[in-house]
Amino acid sequence: MLRLINLAALTATTLFLSGCESLDYLPGDQMSGPVFWQTEDHARQAAIGMYAAMKEPWCFGMEFTFDMCSDIADGVSPWSDICRGTTFASNSEGVQNHWQNLYELVHRTNTVIRNAATMPISSETIDRVTGEAKFLRAMAYFRMLNCWGGVPYYDETCDINEQFANLKEPRQSAEEIRRHIIEDLTDAIGKLPVRWDASDLGRATRGAAYALRGKVYLYNRQWDEAAADFEEIVYNHHADYGYSLHPDYDGLFRLYNGNHSPEMIFSIQSIDGNTAGYALDIVSYFGNKSTMRLIAGNRIVPSVRLADMYENADGSPFDWDSVFPGYNDGGPELRRRLMSVAIDQSSTEITDLLEADTTRILDAYRQRDPRLNLNIITPYSHYLGTDAASVPMDKQFVLADPTKGGAPMEAMAFMRNSEGWNSYFWRKWIPTGNLDGYWGEYNRTPYEFPLIRLADVILMLAEAYNESGRTDDAVAEINKVRCRAGMPLLGSGPAWLSSSSKEEVDERIRRERAFELAGEGQRYWDLRRWGLLENSVSDATDIFGDLMYSRSYQPRHEMWPIPLVEMERNKSLVQNPGW
């Protein structure tokens, strides 16, 4: 995650919690004792413990998977019950694990804040590590606020080593939790540095605190406050933060072996794709069966709705009827006939195009917003995968008609979906080949992953401007992101690029965030805060329109249930409505 991680020190000095709101907490050893909190190095190691908790899969280490809970991705794990509308307070592993891991992060940050205050070290170091702790604590509570609303609040006065058997606080209101978050981030802004040395890349900075506070304001519809915080880092009002958009969109998501982009405001910096260091497990969820011959690849796939959402290269709306007249209303049989080919039984070559015009199909994707083909593997395009031994192998994504020939086999020339779906595949985040030998473990994707990046902030600034009546300023911000993507600027000529009203710009922002941030886990939270979750829920269908699985919506889905196991442990908790 961070270049500063030292796994040996991490094992010896971090807290270990198996359930932060539960009674089965195991107190830390050295970190909880008076011998530990003495030196500058101890402060640094304590910070590592906080970041280790933050990057855990059920905390923020699977952030990319939340797209499957929205309209831009479909999947089978890890949030299947939330995605499909089948969540129950009594049996949702994801809801329970997210609650516990977020509280683990809270308690680690509280331990650091409480102990760092009296350490016999420089005040500068105390301020910095305290600022980091308050940033991460705010980050955890902001996620809890978005999942559950008001939750029990524990600050540094709660010593987990003494009180782990008596964590019985009732839920505070959402307004109170938000106030705590803002206070923490305001304090962090005053304590955190603008940047760290290269050896500490990945630690929270002043700019990250501004960005997160702006996001908290934005979610609470405090437009002027949000704009002020975003402007601080976009326009360098009081410091030179050094953020800039990465020169090319694709390269931003292929930063490995210590490479870093100034677009990343707060990121998980993965190190090594083989056996050492730390790397996120993205491929297990987003990868396909031609990615190191995964046993169960493509657990999360881009949705047909996402692919169809991308504009033509000239910025006009895309419509399948312009490619194949009658396609939209033709149903699965027509689409299958127009899109499918025959392959041989050994899955090595296309034997008959049947009625498919593969060039026209390819052009239907190639002549679009470039981000479509950088994010998604589309039919009849190629992908450089690997075999099980990590040897690079070229693969093609074909839509094969099994009644006219063979079926794709990932060991051969063509890609296969392990769920049997005729779905798209992710290209974003998926390594190309074996990265010249750097990548050899499928569950270790060695790319830097953003939790906050500049393009996201720019689009949030555009939203704050638009809601404040500054529509022209909003369009100018959106155009920064479109320009980097190679798309025509809004307001630049044709009628379809018009964005003169607040309502038009609202829609532009919502779509641009989907185009730009696909595969990063932001869409679900966006839809909920915009009040659009209900309208976004529809059954998951494949490229032909065949049903993959059903999804449902109920008003109670706007807020997650408090896990029943937590309510059994803490009798003062009150359940969210409808659960």
C-alpha positions in Angstrom: 0.0 0.0 0.0 2.5 2.5 1.1 6.2 2.7 0.3 6.7 3.1 4.1 5.2 -0.2 5.0 7.5 -2.6 6.9 5.7 -5.8 7.4 7.9 -7.0 10.3 7.2 -3.8 12.2 3.6 -4.0 11.3 3.2 -7.5 12.8 4.8 -6.5 16.1 3.2 -3.1 16.6 -0.4 -3.0 15.2 -3.7 -3.7 16.9 -5.6 -6.8 16.0 -9.4 -6.6 16.2 -11.7 -9.4 15.1 -14.8 -7.3 15.7 -14.6 -3.7 16.7 -18.1 -3.5 18.2 -17.8 -7.0 19.6 -16.5 -8.7 22.8 -13.9 -10.7 21.0 -11.3 -7.9 20.8 -7.7 -9.0 21.4 -5.7 -6.1 22.8 -2.5 -5.2 21.0 0.9 -6.0 22.6 3.7 -3.5 22.3 1.5 -0.8 20.8 -0.7 -0.6 23.9 2.1 -0.4 26.4 4.1 2.5 27.8 7.4 1.2 26.4 6.2 1.7 22.8 5.2 5.4 22.6 8.6 6.8 23.0 10.4 7.6 19.7 9.9 9.2 16.3 10.2 5.7 14.8 7.4 4.5 17.1 5.2 7.3 15.8 5.9 6.2 12.3 5.1 2.6 13.0 1.9 3.6 14.7 0.9 5.4 11.5 1.6 2.3 9.5 -0.9 0.4 11.8 -3.6 2.8 10.8 -3.0 2.6 7.1 -2.8 -1.2 7.4 -6.4 -1.2 8.8 -7.6 1.3 6.1 -6.4 -0.9 3.2 -7.9 -4.1 4.5 -10.4 -5.6 1.9 -13.5 -5.1 4.1 -12.4 -1.6 4.9 -11.3 0.4 1.8 -9.3 -2.3 0.1 -12.2 -3.4 -2.1 -13.5 0.1 -3.0 -13.6 -0.8 -6.7 -16.2 -3.5 -6.0 -19.0 -1.1 -5.1 -19.7 -0.4 -8.8 -21.6 -3.7 -8.9 -24.2 -2.1 -6.5 -24.9 0.5 -9.2 -26.0 0.6 -12.8 -22.5 0.4 -14.4 -21.4 -3.1 -13.3 -22.9 -6.5 -12.6 -21.5 -9.2 -10.4 -21.7 -12.2 -8.0 -19.6 -11.0 -5.1 -18.8 -9.5 -2.6 -21.9 -7.3 -2.4 -24.4 -9.6 -4.1 -27.1 -9.1 -1.5 -26.9 -5.3 -1.7 -26.6 -5.4 -5.5 -29.7 -7.6 -6.0 -31.8 -6.1 -3.2 -31.8 -9.3 -1.1 -30.0 -7.9 2.0 -31.1 -8.9 5.4 -29.8 -7.5 8.7 -29.2 -11.0 10.0 -27.2 -12.5 7.2 -25.2 -9.9 5.2 -21.6 -10.8 5.4 -20.6 -7.6 3.6 -22.6 -5.3 5.8 -21.2 -6.9 9.0 -17.6 -7.0 7.8 -17.7 -3.4 6.6 -19.1 -2.3 10.0 -16.4 -4.2 12.0 -13.5 -3.1 9.8 -14.4 0.5 9.8 -14.6 0.5 13.6 -11.2 -1.3 13.7 -9.8 1.7 11.8 -11.5 4.1 14.2 -10.0 2.4 17.2 -6.6 2.3 15.8 -6.7 6.0 15.0 -8.0 6.7 18.5 -5.1 4.8 20.0 -2.7 6.9 18.0 -4.3 10.2 18.8 -4.5 9.5 22.6 -0.9 8.2 22.9 0.9 10.5 20.5 -0.2 13.6 22.5 2.3 12.8 25.3 5.1 11.3 23.4 8.6 12.7 24.1 9.2 13.6 20.5 9.0 16.8 18.3 5.7 18.7 18.2 5.9 18.6 14.4 5.9 14.8 14.4 3.0 14.7 16.9 1.0 17.1 14.8 1.6 15.1 11.7 0.7 11.7 13.0 -2.3 13.2 14.8 -3.4 14.8 11.6 -3.1 11.5 9.7 -5.2 9.8 12.4 -7.9 12.4 12.3 -8.0 12.2 8.5 -8.4 8.4 8.6 -10.9 8.5 11.5 -13.0 11.1 9.5 -12.7 8.8 6.4 -14.1 5.8 8.4 -17.0 7.8 10.0 -17.9 9.4 6.6 -18.3 5.9 5.1 -20.4 4.8 8.1 -22.5 7.9 7.8 -23.2 7.0 4.1 -24.0 3.4 4.9 -26.0 3.7 8.1 -26.6 7.3 9.0 -25.9 8.0 12.6 -23.7 5.4 14.4 -22.1 5.1 17.8 -19.3 7.6 18.1 -16.0 6.7 19.9 -13.1 9.2 20.0 -9.7 9.0 21.6 -11.2 9.1 25.1 -12.3 5.5 24.5 -9.3 3.3 25.4 -10.1 0.1 23.6 -7.7 -1.9 25.9 -9.8 -1.0 28.9 -13.3 -0.6 27.4 -13.5 -3.3 24.7 -16.0 -5.3 26.8 -18.3 -2.3 27.3 -18.7 -0.5 23.9 -22.4 0.3 24.4 -22.8 3.8 23.1 -26.1 4.6 21.4 -26.2 5.9 17.9 -25.5 9.6 17.5 -27.5 11.5 14.9 -26.3 11.9 11.4 -25.8 15.6 12.0 -23.6 14.9 15.0 -21.5 12.4 13.2 -21.0 14.9 10.3 -20.0 17.6 12.8 -17.3 15.2 14.2 -16.1 14.5 10.7 -15.8 18.1 9.8 -14.0 18.9 13.0 -11.5 16.1 12.4 -10.8 17.2 8.9 -10.4 20.8 9.8 -7.9 19.9 12.5 -6.1 17.6 10.0 -5.8 20.4 7.5 -3.9 22.5 10.1 -1.6 19.6 10.9 -0.8 17.7 7.7 2.0 18.6 5.3 1.3 19.6 1.7 3.5 16.7 0.6 5.7 14.0 2.1 9.1 12.7 1.0 9.1 10.0 -1.7 9.8 7.4 1.0 6.4 8.2 2.6 4.3 8.3 -0.5 0.7 7.3 0.3 0.4 9.1 3.7 -2.5 11.6 4.0 -1.7 15.2 3.0 -3.3 18.6 3.6 -4.7 18.4 0.0 -6.4 15.0 0.8 -8.0 16.5 3.9 -9.3 19.5 1.9 -10.7 17.1 -0.8 -12.4 14.8 1.7 -13.9 17.8 3.6 -15.2 19.2 0.4 -16.8 15.8 -0.4 -18.5 15.8 3.0 -19.9 19.3 2.3 -21.0 18.3 -1.2 -22.9 15.2 0.1 -24.6 17.5 2.6 -25.5 20.0 -0.2 -23.4 22.8 1.3 -22.3 23.9 -2.1 -20.3 27.0 -1.3 -18.3 25.3 1.4 -17.6 22.3 -0.9 -16.5 24.6 -3.8 -14.2 26.5 -1.5 -12.4 23.3 -0.4 -12.2 21.9 -3.9 -10.9 25.3 -5.3 -8.1 25.2 -2.7 -6.4 22.3 -4.3 -7.5 22.7 -7.9 -6.3 26.4 -8.0 -3.6 26.2 -5.3 -5.0 29.1 -3.3 -2.8 28.8 -0.2 -0.1 26.3 -1.2 1.4 24.6 -4.2 -0.3 21.2 -3.9 1.2 20.0 -7.2 -1.8 18.1 -8.5 -2.5 17.8 -12.2 -4.4 15.6 -14.5 -2.3 12.6 -15.8 -1.3 13.1 -19.4 -3.3 10.1 -20.6 -6.3 8.3 -19.2 -5.1 4.7 -19.7 -1.6 5.3 -18.2 -3.2 6.6 -15.0 -4.4 3.1 -14.1 -1.2 1.3 -15.0 1.2 2.8 -12.5 3.3 0.1 -11.0 6.8 -0.6 -9.6 6.8 2.6 -7.6 5.5 4.9 -10.4 3.1 7.6 -9.1 0.9 10.3 -10.8 0.3 13.8 -9.5 -3.4 13.2 -10.2 -3.5 10.9 -7.2 -4.6 12.9 -4.1 -5.0 9.9 -1.8 -4.2 6.5 -3.1 -3.3 2.9 -2.2 0.2 2.5 -3.6 0.6 -1.1 -4.5 4.1 -2.6 -4.5 5.2 -5.8 -6.3 3.0 -8.2 -8.2 4.7 -11.3 -7.2 5.5 -12.4 -3.6 6.7 -9.4 -1.6 5.4 -6.0 -0.7 1.7 -5.2 -0.9 -0.8 -5.2 -3.8 -4.6 -5.0 -4.0 -6.6 -8.0 -5.1 -8.4 -6.4 -8.1 -7.9 -9.2 -10.7 -9.8 -11.7 -8.6 -12.9 -9.6 -9.1 -12.4 -7.7 -12.4 -10.1 -10.2 -14.2 -11.3 -12.7 -16.8 -10.5 -16.3 -17.3 -7.7 -15.4 -19.7 -6.0 -13.5 -16.9 -3.6 -16.1 -15.6 -6.3 -18.7 -16.3 -8.4 -17.6 -13.3 -10.5 -20.4 -11.9 -13.3 -18.0 -11.2 -12.6 -14.8 -13.0 -15.0 -11.9 -14.0 -17.0 -12.0 -10.7 -17.7 -8.3 -11.5 -18.2 -7.2 -15.1 -19.1 -3.9 -16.8 -22.8 -3.5 -17.5 -24.4 -3.2 -20.9 -25.8 0.1 -19.5 -22.3 1.5 -19.0 -21.1 0.5 -22.5 -24.2 2.0 -24.1 -23.9 5.2 -22.1 -20.6 6.2 -23.8 -21.0 8.9 -26.4 -19.9 8.8 -30.0 -16.5 10.3 -30.7 -18.1 13.6 -31.8 -20.0 13.8 -28.5 -23.4 12.8 -29.9 -25.5 10.2 -28.1 -24.8 6.6 -29.2 -27.7 4.5 -30.5 -27.5 0.9 -31.6 -30.3 1.5 -34.1 -27.8 3.7 -36.1 -25.5 0.6 -36.4 -28.2 -2.1 -36.9 -31.7 -0.7 -37.7 -34.3 -2.3 -35.4 -31.6 -3.5 -32.9 -33.1 -1.8 -29.9 -36.5 -3.4 -30.2 -35.4 -6.6 -31.9 -34.8 -8.6 -28.8 -32.2 -11.2 -27.9 -32.7 -13.4 -31.0 -32.1 -10.6 -33.5 -29.1 -9.3 -31.5 -27.6 -12.7 -31.2 -28.0 -13.2 -35.0 -26.3 -9.9 -35.8 -23.5 -10.2 -33.3 -22.5 -13.9 -33.2 -20.0 -15.9 -35.2 -19.0 -19.6 -35.3 -15.7 -20.9 -34.0 -14.1 -24.4 -34.2 -14.5 -27.0 -31.5 -10.9 -26.5 -30.4 -11.5 -22.7 -29.8 -8.7 -21.6 -32.1 -10.2 -19.8 -35.0 -13.4 -18.2 -36.3 -14.8 -20.6 -38.9 -17.8 -18.6 -40.1 -18.9 -15.0 -39.6 -22.6 -16.1 -40.1 -24.5 -12.8 -40.3 -22.1 -10.8 -38.1 -20.3 -7.9 -39.7 -17.4 -7.8 -37.2 -15.9 -4.7 -38.6 -19.2 -2.8 -38.1 -19.4 -4.2 -34.6 -15.8 -3.2 -33.8 -16.5 0.3 -35.2 -19.6 0.6 -33.0 -17.2 0.6 -30.1 -14.1 2.1 -31.6 -15.8 5.2 -32.9 -16.8 6.3 -29.4 -15.5 8.0 -26.3 -11.9 6.6 -26.0 -12.6 5.7 -22.4 -15.0 3.0 -23.5 -12.3 0.8 -25.0 -9.8 1.7 -22.3 -12.2 0.6 -19.6 -14.0 -2.3 -21.3 -12.9 -5.2 -23.5 -15.5 -5.1 -26.3 -16.6 -7.8 -28.7 -14.0 -8.8 -31.4 -11.3 -6.8 -29.8 -8.1 -8.4 -28.4 -6.6 -8.6 -24.9 -3.1 -9.7 -24.0 -3.7 -12.2 -21.2 -1.5 -14.9 -19.8 -1.6 -18.6 -19.4 -1.6 -20.3 -15.9 2.2 -20.0 -15.9 2.1 -16.2 -16.5 3.3 -16.5 -20.1 1.7 -13.7 -22.2 -1.0 -15.0 -24.7 -3.1 -13.0 -27.1 -6.9 -13.5 -26.6 -9.9 -12.3 -28.6 -13.4 -11.7 -27.2 -15.8 -13.3 -29.6 -19.6 -13.8 -29.3 -19.7 -17.5 -30.3 -22.9 -19.2 -31.3 -22.5 -22.7 -29.8 -25.2 -24.1 -32.1 -23.0 -23.3 -35.1 -19.7 -24.6 -33.8 -17.6 -24.7 -30.7 -17.5 -22.6 -27.5 -14.7 -20.3 -26.2 -12.0 -21.9 -24.0 -9.7 -19.6 -22.2 -6.7 -22.0 -22.6 -6.9 -21.4 -26.4 -7.6 -18.3 -28.5 -10.8 -16.9 -27.1 -12.0 -15.5 -23.8 -14.7 -17.1 -21.7 -17.0 -15.8 -18.9 -16.9 -18.2 -15.9 -20.6 -17.4 -15.1 -21.7 -18.3 -18.7 -22.8 -14.7 -19.3 -22.3 -13.0 -22.7 -21.1 -10.0 -20.9 -18.4 -7.4 -21.4 -15.0 -7.7 -19.5 -13.0 -5.1 -17.7 -9.9 -3.8 -19.3 -9.3 -1.1 -16.7 -7.0 -2.3 -13.8 -6.3 -5.7 -15.6 -2.6 -6.2 -16.2 -1.5 -6.6 -19.9 0.5 -9.8 -20.2 2.8 -10.3 -17.2 4.2 -6.7 -17.1 7.5 -7.9 -18.3 7.8 -10.4 -15.4 6.8 -7.9 -12.7 3.4 -9.5 -12.3 3.0 -13.2 -11.4 0.3 -13.6 -8.7 -3.3 -13.2 -9.9 -4.4 -11.9 -6.5 -1.8 -9.2 -6.4 -2.6 -6.3 -8.8 0.3 -4.0 -8.5 -1.3 -0.7 -9.7 -1.7 2.5 -7.7 -5.4 2.7 -6.8 -7.0 6.1 -6.2 -9.4 6.7 -3.3 -9.4 10.4 -4.2 -8.0 11.8 -7.5 -8.0 15.1 -9.1 -10.5 14.3 -12.0 -13.0 13.3 -9.3 -12.5 16.5 -7.4 -12.8 18.6 -10.6 -16.1 17.0 -11.4 -17.3 17.5 -7.8 -16.3 21.2 -8.1 -18.3 21.4 -11.3 -21.3 20.0 -9.4 -20.9 22.5 -6.6 -20.7 25.3 -9.1 -23.7 24.2 -11.0 -25.8 23.9 -7.8 -24.7 27.4 -6.9 -25.9 28.9 -10.2 -22.4 29.1 -11.8 -23.2 27.0 -14.8 -20.5 28.4 -17.1 -17.9 27.7 -14.4 -19.2 24.2 -14.1 -18.9 23.5 -17.8 -15.3 24.8 -17.8 -14.4 22.2 -15.1 -16.2 19.4 -16.9 -14.3 20.3 -20.1 -10.9 19.8 -18.3 -11.8 16.1 -17.9 -13.3 15.7 -21.4 -10.2 17.3 -22.9 -7.9 14.8 -21.3 -10.2 12.0 -22.5 -10.0 13.3 -26.1 -13.7 14.2 -26.3 -15.1 17.4 -27.8 -15.8 20.2 -25.3 -19.2 21.0 -24.1 -20.6 24.2 -25.7 -18.2 23.9 -28.6 -20.6 23.8 -31.6 -23.1 21.1 -32.4 -26.5 21.2 -30.7 -25.8 17.9 -28.9 -22.9 19.5 -27.0 -25.2 22.3 -25.6 -25.0 22.6 -21.9 -26.6 26.0 -21.1 -29.1 25.1 -18.4 -28.6 23.8 -14.9 -30.6 20.6 -15.8 -28.4 19.9 -18.8 -25.2 20.3 -16.8 -26.6 18.1 -14.0 -27.0 15.3 -16.5 -23.6 16.0 -18.0 -21.9 15.7 -14.6 -23.7 12.5 -13.8 -22.8 10.9 -17.1 -19.2 12.2 -17.1 -18.6 10.8 -13.6 -19.8 7.4 -14.9 -17.5 7.6 -18.0 -14.5 8.8 -16.0 -14.7 6.9 -12.7 -15.9 3.5 -14.0 -14.3 0.7 -12.0 -13.4 2.9 -9.1 -16.4 2.4 -6.8 -17.9 5.9 -6.9 -21.1 5.4 -8.8 -23.1 3.7 -6.0 -22.5 6.5 -3.6 -23.2 9.1 -6.3 -26.6 7.5 -7.2 -27.7 7.4 -3.5 -26.8 11.0 -2.8 -28.5 12.2 -6.0 -31.7 10.3 -5.0 -31.4 8.2 -8.2 -30.8 4.8 -6.7 -34.4 3.6 -7.3 -34.4 4.8 -10.9 -31.1 3.0 -11.6 -32.2 -0.4 -10.4 -33.1 -2.8 -13.2 -32.4 -6.5 -14.0 -28.9 -7.4 -15.1 -28.9 -8.4 -18.8 -26.1 -9.4 -21.1 -25.1 -8.0 -24.5 -28.0 -9.7 -26.2 -30.5 -8.7 -23.6 -30.8 -12.1 -22.0 -31.4 -12.0 -18.2 -28.3 -12.7 -16.0 -30.0 -12.1 -12.7 -32.9 -10.0 -11.2 -32.5 -6.9 -9.1 -35.1 -5.3 -6.9 -35.5 -2.0 -5.0 -37.3 -1.1 -1.7 -37.2 2.3 0.0 -35.3 0.7 2.9 -32.3 0.0 0.5 -31.4 3.7 0.7 -29.8 2.9 4.1 -28.0 -0.2 5.2 -29.3 -2.3 8.1 -27.4 -2.3 11.4 -26.0 -5.9 11.6 -28.1 -7.9 14.0 -25.0 -9.3 15.7 -24.1 -5.7 16.6 -27.5 -5.1 18.0 -27.2 -8.2 20.2 -23.9 -7.0 21.5 -25.0 -3.4 22.0 -28.6 -3.3 23.2 -28.7 0.5 22.9 -28.6 0.4 19.1 -31.8 1.2 17.2 -32.4 -0.4 13.7 -32.8 1.7 10.6 -36.3 2.0 9.2 -37.7 -1.0 7.3 -35.1 -3.5 8.6 
